[in-house]
Amino acid sequence: MSYFTMWKKILAAVLGILVGYWLIDDFDPDLLKGKRVVITGASAGIGEQMAYHYAKMGANVIVTARREQKLQEVVAKCKELGRPDGIYHYISADMSNLTSTELVIREAHAKLGGIDYLVLNHIIVIPLGMWRGTVDNLTRMDKIVDVNYKSYVHLTSHALPLLEESQGSIVVVSSLAGKVAQPFSGVYSSTKFALDGFFGSIRQEFALRNCDVSITLCVIGLVGTESAISELRNFGQHFLLKYIKAAEPPDAAYAIIRAELYERERYIFLIWKQEY
C-alpha cells in the first residue's frame, strides 16, 4: 500500500467517524417550535430544504431570494408541512442591491415580530475559470463580493438588535473553499475566507461585551445542488464525482440545523467516497 493511499484511507475513516457523530439524531425538534426563522437563498438547494425542515419542526419561516415564483412554491410547501397556525412568508430581494438587506430585515420583523434565527445561505453562482485580471474579471468580482460577503455583513448588522433582544442565533453557510484555496475560484474562495474572518471576529467581540447571540459558521464540502453539479459539468470536472460523494441537500440542511441548535462554533459536513 502506498503512503498516499494509506493516508486517503485514514482520512476517509476519520471523516466517516465525524459525520457519523454529527448525524446522530439526538435532538428534540420541539425545541424549534414557534421560533422565528429568516432564511436567505431559499428558493433552491440547501436553503429550500432548510425551510422545509424548519417548517416540519414547527418554526415560523420567512424565505428570501430573487425568484418570486419559486419562493411562492417554497412557502406553499412550508404551509403543507408546518403547523396550521404557523407563519410562512417570502420576501423577493436581490442581495446585489445592498439597500434591500435592510428592507428584508424590516419586513421580516413586521411579519414575525422578531427574529430568533438568521440563516445566511445565499450566493451568486460563479462560473469556474482562470483569473486573468480582465475587465470582466474585475466587474464580476465587485458583484460577487457584494452578494457573497457584503450582504451578509449588512443583513447581520440590521438584524443584530432583534437577535440581541431574542438571544438568537446567526447561521452562516460557508464552504471548504473558505478554508483551503483552490484554483479556478479565487474570488468565490476569497469571499468565503472573508466570512470566516468577519464572523470569527464578531463572535469574539460578542463574548467580550456579553452579547448573547450565537454564531454558527458551517463549513461544508460538496453538496449535490443543481447549481453545484451543473457547474462541475460545465467546467469539465464532473469526473470528480467519482471520487467525491456529494451530500444530498436535505441531509446537509438537516445537519446545519442540528449544528446551530446546539450552538457549535464550526460545523464541517464532508463525505468522501474513495475509489481505488
N, C-alpha and C positions, 0 to 999 in steps of 0.2 A: 504494500500500500504506500503510495507516495505521500510526502509530507503535506502537500496541498489537499489531497483527498482526505487525509486524516482530519485536517482542520475543518474542512467542509462538513464532515460528519459530526464533529464536536459542536460546531456552530448550529447545525440543524437540531441536534439533541437539546442544546441549551434553549434555543428559541421555542422548541416544542414544549419544554417544561414551562417556560414563561407564559406562553399562550394558554396552555392548559390551566395554569394558575388563574389567569385573568378571566378566563371564560367560565369558571365555576359559577353557576347560577345560584348565588347565595344571598341575594338581597331582596328586600320586600318592595314590590312595585307600588304598594300603597304609600310609600314614603314620598312619591311624586304626585299623589292625588291632590288636585286643587292648585298645584304650583303653576306659576305664570312663566311661560317659556317663549322666548323670541329666537327664531332660527333663521339665519341668513343663508342664501344659496340653497333654498329648499324646494326648488322646482324639479330637481332630479338628483340622482346619486345618493350620497351619504345623507345630505340634508333632508331629502324627501323621506328616506327611511327613518331618520331620527324623528321626524314629525309623526309618523305612524306609530312608532314605539311610544313616544310621549303620550299620544292620544290614548292608546290602549292602556297605559298606566294611570290614566285619569287626570293628566295635566291639561291646562288650558294653553292653547298653542297659537302663536302668530307666526306665519311664514312669510318670507320676503325673497324676491328675486326679480328678474326683469320680465319673464314671460307670464303675462297675466292669465292667459287661458290655462296654462299648466298649473299655475297656483290655484286656480279655481278647482281643478281636478283634485289637487292635493288636499285642499280644505274639505271638499265633498267626502273624500275617503276618511279623513280625520273624524268627520261627524259620524260616519258609519261605525268607526272603531271606538270612538270615545264615549264619554258619559253623555246621557241625554241633555243634561244641564250644563255641559261643557261649553267653553268659549273657543271658537275656531274661526280665525280670520286671516286674510292675506293682505299684504301691502306690496304693490308693484313699485319697484325702485331700481334705479341704475346706480351702482356704487361707484362708477367712474365720475359721477357728479357728487362731489363731497358734501354739497349742501343738502342732499337727500338723506344723509345719515341722521341729521337732527330731526328731520320730518318723520323718519321711520320710528325713532325712539319716542317722539312726541305722540304719534298716532298709536303706537303700541301701549303707551301709558294710558291714553284715553280709553282704549278698548279693554285693557286688562286691570287697570287701576294700580299697576305697579309691575315690577319685573323681578322674578326670582332667579331665572337662568337666562343669560345672554349667550347664545351659541353662535360663534363666528365661524362660518364654514365656506363662504363664497370665494370663488376665484375667477379670474378671467382665463379662458383656455388659451394656452400659448403653443404655437407650433414649435416643435423641436427644431433646432438649427444652429449653425455656427455663428458666433458673434464676429462680425466683420467691421463694426464701427460705422455702418452706413447711416444715412439719414433715416431710413426706415427702421433700423435697429433702435436709434435714439428716440424716435417718435413712439414706437411700441413700448419702449422702456418706461416712458413717462406715464402712459396709461396703465401699464402693469403695476407700477409702484403705487399709483393712486388706488387701484382696486384691491390689490393683494396685500398692501401694507397700510397706506394712509387711512383708508376707510375703516380698517379695524381699530386704529387709534381713535378716530373720530367717533365711531359708534360707542366704544368703551367710555370715552370722555363724556358723551352726552348721557349715557345710561348710568354712570357711576353714582350720582346722588340717589337714584332709585334703588340701585343694588346695595348701597350702604344702608338705606332705610330697611330693606328686607333681609339684610345679611346674606345676600345672594352669591351667585357664582358666575364666573366668566369661563366659558369653554372655548378654547382656540384650537381649531382643527388645522394642524400644520402638517409637515411632511418630513420624511427622512432626508429630503433634498435640503432641508434647513439644518442638517447635522453633518452631512457629507457632500461636498461639492462634486458635481458630475458634469461631464461635457454636454453641450447642446442645450443647456437650460440655465445659463448664467444668471439672467435677470430673475427668472422664476425662483431659482435657488437663493438668490440674494434677498428676495422679499421674505422667504421663509426663515433665513438666518436673522433678518431684522425682527420678525415676530418673536423669535426666541429671545433676542436681546431686550426688546421693549417689555414684554410681559414678564420675563425673568427679573428685570429691574423693578418694575412697579410692584411685583409680588413682595420683594424685599422692603420697598417703601411702605406698603400696606402693613407689614409686620411692625415696622418702626413707629408708625402712627396709630397702631391698634385699630386698623380698618378691617372689619370682619367680613371681607369679600374674598372668596377663594378664587384661585386661578388654576385651571387645569389645561395644560398645554399637551395636546395629543399629537404625538409624532408617529405618523402611520406610514407604512410601506405601500406597495401597490395594491390598490383596491379595484375590483373589476367593474368600474363605472363605464358607461358607454363612451364617454369622452376620453378616458384614460386608455382604454383598449384601442379605440379608433386612432388616437394619436400615435400609439406604438406601431400600428399597422401602416399608417400614412408615412411614417419615417423609416419603414423597412426594418423595424426592430421587433416584429411580432414573434420572432424565433425565441426571444427571451421568455415568453410564456411557457416554454418547455422546461425552463429552469426555475422560474419564479412563479409560485402559485398565487394568483391574485385572490385576495379576500373578497367574499361576497359582500355587497353593500349593506344588506340587512344585518349581517354579523358584525361588520365594522361599526355600524351605527349603534348597535346594542352594546358593544364593548366600550364605546366612548361614553354612553350614558352611564354605564356602570362605573366607569372611572371617575367621572365628575361627581357622581352621587357620593362617593367615598373620598372626594377631595384629594385625589392623588396629584402630586406636583408634575409628574411626567407620565405619559402612557404610550407605550410602543406596541403597535399591532403589526407584527411581521410574521408571515408564514412562508417558508421557503420550501420548495419541492426540489429535491436533488435528483439529478439524472446522471447515471454513470455509464 
